[in-house]
Amino acid sequence: MLSEAAVLQMSKSLNFTIVVAIGCVLVGCAEQSVVQKPLAAVEAANSHLGRMPNVRTTAYTRIEKGGRRNALGKYLSGRHVMSAASDWSRFPLGTRFRICSTREEFIIDDYGTALVGTSTIDLYKPTKLQMKRWGVRNVDIDILQWGSEEQSLKVLGPRAKHQTPRRMIAALQKKSVVPASKVASAAKEASARPSSSRTLD
């Protein structure tokens, strides 16, 4: 027969095993929900990837209003991946795409007053001649990476006193991306920093 000490020891071992098993199940469920949230965000972003037919495009150059810098305060890029402007509620900041016919790659890093409320993309061209040659074209584009609506709101929040950013913020908020309180806090945070010399309103 088993001694009383042996039975007590087995009882303690069994209790410990049950507690560990319950803990593993709880941790596994918690990790699964933590992993599923980012996966859902990635799936939502990837839903925009692929070909978009017949997108209206125009062209701009650095001699136009706004100068040589994009909405982030960096120089407009005319190199491998070129700058482009859009209504950020339609094509958010950071959206990267390729024009099918020319194989040129662009990234949305700018916006413009005439673009708000439209699905037009304004392509940066390094020279006035290239800008004029482009004119207005409807082209097929391949979306390579969808931009961030949250990042768009972070950049636009401090500029909410101007009509153009305010209209994009309102359109983004209708999509219920970020509550108005976060935009207001971004505006307060940015007002403490020196502002860019570029105004796009």
Solvent accessible surface area in square Angstrom, and as a share of the most:
residue,aa,sasa,rsa
1,M,243,1.09
2,L,116,0.58
3,S,68,0.44
4,E,160,0.72
5,A,74,0.57
6,A,37,0.29
7,V,77,0.44
8,L,107,0.53
9,Q,112,0.50
10,M,111,0.49
11,S,50,0.32
12,K,121,0.51
13,S,55,0.35
14,L,111,0.55
15,N,88,0.45
16,F,139,0.58
17,T,80,0.47
18,I,86,0.44
19,V,100,0.58
20,V,67,0.39
21,A,53,0.41
22,I,97,0.49
23,G,29,0.28
24,C,84,0.50
25,V,96,0.55
26,L,116,0.58
27,V,85,0.49
28,G,37,0.35
29,C,76,0.46
30,A,55,0.43
31,E,104,0.47
32,Q,104,0.46
33,S,53,0.34
34,V,98,0.56
35,V,83,0.48
36,Q,94,0.42
37,K,149,0.63
38,P,75,0.47
39,L,94,0.47
40,A,58,0.45
41,A,64,0.50
42,V,80,0.46
43,E,122,0.55
44,A,63,0.49
45,A,38,0.29
46,N,74,0.38
47,S,86,0.55
48,H,82,0.36
49,L,71,0.35
50,G,36,0.34
51,R,143,0.52
52,M,65,0.29
53,P,97,0.61
54,N,104,0.53
55,V,13,0.08
56,R,115,0.42
57,T,0,0.00
58,T,26,0.15
59,A,16,0.13
60,Y,19,0.07
61,T,3,0.02
62,R,87,0.32
63,I,117,0.60
64,E,73,0.33
65,K,155,0.66
66,G,24,0.23
67,G,30,0.29
68,R,138,0.50
69,R,94,0.34
70,N,4,0.02
71,A,1,0.01
72,L,74,0.37
73,G,20,0.20
74,K,133,0.56
75,Y,140,0.53
76,L,19,0.09
77,S,36,0.23
78,G,30,0.29
79,R,208,0.76
80,H,141,0.63
81,V,28,0.16
82,M,21,0.09
83,S,0,0.00
84,A,0,0.00
85,A,4,0.03
86,S,0,0.00
87,D,3,0.02
88,W,0,0.00
89,S,4,0.03
90,R,101,0.37
91,F,7,0.03
92,P,0,0.00
93,L,13,0.06
94,G,21,0.20
95,T,0,0.00
96,R,72,0.26
97,F,0,0.00
98,R,52,0.19
99,I,0,0.00
100,C,27,0.16
101,S,93,0.60
102,T,56,0.32
103,R,146,0.53
104,E,48,0.22
105,E,21,0.10
106,F,0,0.00
107,I,52,0.27
108,I,0,0.00
109,D,14,0.07
110,D,1,0.01
111,Y,6,0.02
112,G,18,0.18
113,T,74,0.43
114,A,94,0.73
115,L,11,0.05
116,V,14,0.08
117,G,43,0.41
118,T,50,0.29
119,S,58,0.37
120,T,8,0.05
121,I,0,0.00
122,D,24,0.12
123,L,0,0.00
124,Y,8,0.03
125,K,14,0.06
126,P,39,0.25
127,T,67,0.39
128,K,102,0.43
129,L,102,0.51
130,Q,79,0.35
131,M,27,0.12
132,K,132,0.56
133,R,168,0.61
134,W,14,0.05
135,G,33,0.31
136,V,91,0.52
137,R,94,0.34
138,N,91,0.47
139,V,16,0.09
140,D,59,0.30
141,I,0,0.00
142,D,23,0.12
143,I,6,0.03
144,L,63,0.31
145,Q,102,0.45
146,W,29,0.10
147,G,13,0.13
148,S,48,0.31
149,E,39,0.17
150,E,91,0.41
151,Q,82,0.36
152,S,0,0.00
153,L,5,0.02
154,K,119,0.50
155,V,23,0.13
156,L,0,0.00
157,G,0,0.00
158,P,43,0.27
159,R,53,0.19
160,A,33,0.25
161,K,159,0.67
162,H,51,0.23
163,Q,100,0.45
164,T,3,0.02
165,P,2,0.01
166,R,117,0.43
167,R,110,0.40
168,M,1,0.00
169,I,12,0.06
170,A,48,0.37
171,A,36,0.28
172,L,0,0.00
173,Q,53,0.24
174,K,179,0.76
175,K,98,0.42
176,S,95,0.61
177,V,41,0.23
178,V,14,0.08
179,P,83,0.52
180,A,65,0.50
181,S,79,0.51
182,K,120,0.51
183,V,11,0.06
184,A,50,0.39
185,S,62,0.40
186,A,20,0.16
187,A,28,0.22
188,K,153,0.65
189,E,115,0.52
190,A,12,0.09
191,S,93,0.60
192,A,92,0.71
193,R,131,0.48
194,P,130,0.82
195,S,107,0.69
196,S,51,0.33
197,S,111,0.72
198,R,32,0.12
199,T,81,0.47
200,L,16,0.08
201,D,64,0.33
